[in-house]
């Protein structure tokens, strides 16, 4: 019973955070998105790949740029956080670590009982 309740809580929290990330995409200024996703910073193949995948992937990439300015150094996007709205920078700094922690918790919640079952024989 503990396993089912824990799994439901973790999955529900991940679902709500994913919904919040997708909703945040709608409130981003188009100028910020165009500045980050253009041929100056990405190849045509990468832009097609990002355009064909979910909004969650694109928004997570923008959130990483907003929360950790140094992560855009390789592509010349270290100033992208200056173009991002202030609410998006704070949103990114709160949601990204929480999302990673929930995914890690979900993986541990699933793998630990399996390992213990295997170890006991």
C-alpha positions as CSV (number, residue, x, y, z in Angstrom):
1,X,0.0,0.0,0.0
2,X,2.9,2.4,0.8
3,X,4.3,1.7,-2.6
4,X,1.1,2.6,-4.4
5,X,0.5,5.8,-2.4
6,X,4.1,7.0,-2.9
7,X,4.0,6.2,-6.6
8,X,0.7,8.1,-7.0
9,X,2.0,11.1,-5.1
10,X,5.2,11.3,-7.1
11,X,3.5,10.8,-10.4
12,X,0.9,13.4,-9.5
13,X,3.5,16.0,-8.5
14,X,5.5,15.3,-11.7
15,X,2.3,15.7,-13.8
16,X,1.4,19.0,-12.1
17,X,5.0,20.4,-12.6
18,X,4.9,19.3,-16.3
19,X,1.6,21.1,-16.7
20,X,3.0,24.2,-15.1
21,X,6.1,24.1,-17.4
22,X,3.9,23.7,-20.5
23,X,1.6,26.6,-19.3
24,X,4.7,28.8,-18.8
25,X,5.5,28.4,-22.5
26,X,2.4,30.3,-23.4
27,X,3.5,33.4,-21.3
28,X,7.0,33.6,-22.7
29,X,7.7,36.6,-24.9
30,X,8.2,35.6,-28.5
31,X,11.3,37.8,-28.8
32,X,13.0,35.7,-26.1
33,X,12.1,32.5,-27.8
34,X,13.3,33.7,-31.2
35,X,16.5,35.0,-29.7
36,X,17.3,31.6,-28.2
37,X,16.1,29.3,-31.0
38,X,17.7,30.6,-34.2
39,X,20.4,29.6,-36.7
40,X,23.0,31.7,-35.0
41,X,22.9,29.4,-32.0
42,X,21.7,26.0,-33.4
43,X,22.0,24.1,-36.6
44,X,19.0,23.6,-38.9
45,X,18.8,19.9,-37.8
46,X,18.7,20.8,-34.1
47,X,16.0,23.5,-34.7
48,X,13.9,20.9,-36.6
49,X,14.4,18.4,-33.8
50,X,13.4,20.9,-31.1
51,X,10.4,22.1,-33.2
52,X,9.1,18.6,-33.7
53,X,9.2,17.6,-30.0
54,X,7.0,18.6,-27.2
55,X,6.8,22.1,-25.6
56,X,8.1,20.5,-22.4
57,X,11.5,19.9,-24.1
58,X,11.8,23.4,-25.5
59,X,10.6,25.1,-22.3
60,X,13.0,23.0,-20.2
61,X,15.9,24.2,-22.5
62,X,14.8,27.8,-22.0
63,X,14.4,27.2,-18.3
64,X,18.0,25.9,-18.1
65,X,19.3,29.0,-19.8
66,X,17.3,31.3,-17.5
67,X,18.2,29.5,-14.3
68,X,21.8,28.8,-15.0
69,X,23.3,31.5,-17.3
70,X,26.6,29.8,-17.6
71,X,25.0,26.8,-19.3
72,X,24.6,28.7,-22.6
73,X,28.2,29.6,-22.9
74,X,29.0,27.0,-25.6
75,X,26.3,28.4,-27.9
76,X,26.7,32.0,-27.1
77,X,23.6,32.3,-25.0
78,X,25.1,33.4,-21.7
79,X,23.1,36.6,-21.9
80,X,19.8,34.9,-22.5
81,X,18.7,35.3,-18.9
82,X,18.8,39.1,-19.3
83,X,16.1,38.8,-22.0
84,X,14.0,36.4,-20.1
85,X,11.1,37.8,-17.9
86,X,12.0,38.1,-14.3
87,X,9.2,35.7,-13.3
88,X,10.5,33.1,-15.7
89,X,14.0,33.2,-14.1
90,X,12.5,32.7,-10.7
91,X,10.1,30.0,-11.9
92,X,13.0,28.2,-13.5
93,X,15.2,28.4,-10.4
94,X,12.4,26.8,-8.3
95,X,10.9,24.3,-10.7
96,X,14.0,22.7,-12.3
97,X,15.6,21.4,-9.0
98,X,12.2,20.3,-7.8
99,X,11.5,18.4,-11.1
100,X,14.9,16.7,-10.9
101,X,14.4,15.8,-7.2
102,X,10.9,14.3,-8.0
103,X,12.3,12.2,-10.9
104,X,15.1,11.0,-8.7
105,X,12.6,10.1,-6.0
106,X,10.5,8.3,-8.5
107,X,13.4,6.2,-9.7
108,X,14.4,5.4,-6.1
109,X,10.8,4.6,-5.1
110,X,10.6,2.1,-8.0
111,X,14.2,0.6,-8.0
112,X,14.7,0.1,-4.2
113,X,11.9,-2.4,-3.7
114,X,13.0,-4.3,-6.9
115,X,16.6,-4.5,-5.6
116,X,15.5,-5.6,-2.2
117,X,13.2,-8.3,-3.7
118,X,16.0,-9.5,-5.9
119,X,18.5,-9.5,-3.0
120,X,16.3,-11.5,-0.7
121,X,15.9,-14.1,-3.3
